[in-house]
Amino acid sequence: MIAGMNPRLDLQPYVFCTGGTPHAEALASFREDEGLSQILPFDAAHEAGYDVSLPMSRIVLEVHSALEGAGLTAAVSRALDRAGIACNMVAAYHHDHVFVPQGDADRALGVLKRLQSEKA
C-alpha cells in the first residue's frame, strides 16, 4: 500500500472541533464519551464560533486502503514523526487521510512522497 499511496494535498484548511451539534459541512465526525468531535472546513468552523487557532491541512492517501490492511498508518505516522511533524490519521472506507498543521503541509507532502518512492 505504501508504494501506491499517491499522497495528494487538499488545499482546503480544516479545524478539529468538539461540542455543539452535528454540522452539515462536517468532513467527518465521531461520537466520543466526552461528546461530538468534528472535522470542519476552516470557514464553517469560524462561522460557527469554534476555536480556529490550529488550522490543519489534509493529505489524502489515494491508494484504496483495505480495512484489514496493516502497516500504512504506522509507516506514515513514523515518517512524519521522524521529520518532527504532528499528524492525525483518519481512516475512511476508501482512503486514509492525514491531517497536519497547515504550516507543515508542503513539508509533510514531501516526506510522504519520499516514503512512497522508497517503497516503489
ZIQUI-V9542 format. One record per helix or strand of 2 or more residues. SS is the DSSP state (alpha for helix, beta for strand). FROM is the first residue (numbers start at 1). LEN is the number of residues. If there is no record, write none. Layout:
# ZIQUI-V9542
ss->SS from->FROM len->LEN
ss->SS from->FROM len->LEN
This chain:
# ZIQUI-V9542
ss->alpha from->2 len->3
ss->beta from->7 len->12
ss->beta from->28 len->5
ss->beta from->35 len->7
ss->alpha from->42 len->6
ss->beta from->56 len->6
ss->alpha from->72 len->11
ss->beta from->88 len->4
ss->beta from->96 len->6
ss->alpha from->102 len->18
